[in-house]
Amino acid sequence: PALSPLITVADIIDMVTARPAALINRDQLLGTLQVGARADVVALALSAGSYSFYDFAGRVLTGTQAFSLANVIVNGALH
């Protein structure tokens, strides 16, 4: 049987923004789009295809979509 998505796009965004910032007690300045916060932004592209993903135990999961890095902005400057 087909598996439902294990992680949603909203989950992914939370896992790479607000959650890490909160873990290091920087959620007021990092992982937020608040006025006055540092402008650190990662732009991702969503691609369709056939992809293999490996979990922490080395098991292979397959998917039809994957994110790739498109752009990085650090403190307001494109890198």
C-alpha positions in Angstrom: 0.0 0.0 0.0 1.1 3.6 -0.7 2.3 5.5 2.3 1.0 9.0 3.1 3.6 11.7 3.4 5.6 11.3 6.6 6.6 15.0 6.8 4.6 17.9 5.5 6.1 21.0 3.9 4.9 23.0 6.9 6.8 20.5 9.2 10.0 21.0 7.1 9.8 24.7 7.3 9.3 24.6 11.1 12.2 22.1 11.4 14.6 24.5 9.7 13.4 27.8 11.0 11.6 28.4 14.3 12.4 25.1 16.0 16.2 25.4 15.8 16.0 29.0 16.8 13.9 28.1 19.9 16.3 25.3 20.9 19.1 27.8 21.2 16.9 30.5 22.8 17.2 32.8 19.8 13.6 32.6 18.5 13.1 36.4 18.8 15.9 37.0 16.3 16.4 33.9 14.2 13.9 31.7 12.4 11.5 34.6 12.1 10.4 37.3 9.6 9.9 40.0 12.4 10.9 43.5 11.7 14.5 44.1 13.0 15.4 40.4 12.8 18.5 39.2 10.9 17.8 38.6 7.2 19.0 35.0 6.9 16.9 33.3 4.2 17.3 30.0 2.4 15.2 29.6 -0.8 14.4 26.1 -1.8 13.2 24.6 -5.1 10.8 21.8 -5.1 11.4 19.2 -7.9 9.4 16.3 -9.1 10.9 13.0 -10.0 12.0 9.7 -8.4 14.1 10.1 -5.3 15.7 7.9 -2.7 16.0 9.1 0.9 18.0 7.4 3.7 16.9 7.6 7.3 19.2 7.5 10.3 19.2 3.7 10.3 20.2 3.5 6.7 16.7 2.4 5.5 15.7 3.7 2.0 12.5 5.6 1.5 11.4 6.7 -1.9 9.6 9.8 -2.9 8.3 11.8 -5.9 9.4 15.2 -4.7 12.6 16.7 -3.3 13.9 20.1 -2.1 17.1 21.5 -3.5 19.0 24.7 -2.5 18.1 27.7 -4.8 19.6 30.7 -2.9 21.0 31.8 0.4 20.8 35.2 1.9 22.9 35.9 5.1 22.4 39.1 7.0 20.7 40.6 3.9 23.4 39.7 1.4 23.0 37.1 -1.4 25.6 34.3 -1.2 
